[in-house]
Amino acid sequence: MSRKPSHIGTLKYPILGVVKLDTKVKDAGVFINGAYAGTTHDNKTMHLRAGNYRMEIRAGGATKFAETVMVAAGKTIHINPGL
């Protein structure tokens, strides 16, 4: 009986990147590609698949930050929305 190597079925490289929101504001809304993702408090650190995302931070009924960010696997992006 042969055994499979232990690395079969696992990923050799990470497929996720990290987006960190650098803000003290806790109750602003976070939107990713137009969909509500929660508050800035709930999303201080987000693990997302590599790719491009439209990030918006909304507070007081107005968009305070809107930018397309490129998430790279194994990398961390810091966003300072200036709230």
Buried (B, 14 or more C-beta within 10 A) or exposed (E): EEEEEEEEEEEEEEEBBBBBBEBEBEEBBBBBEEEEBEBBBEBBEBEBEBEEBEBBBBBEEEEBBEEEBEBEBEEEBEBEBEB
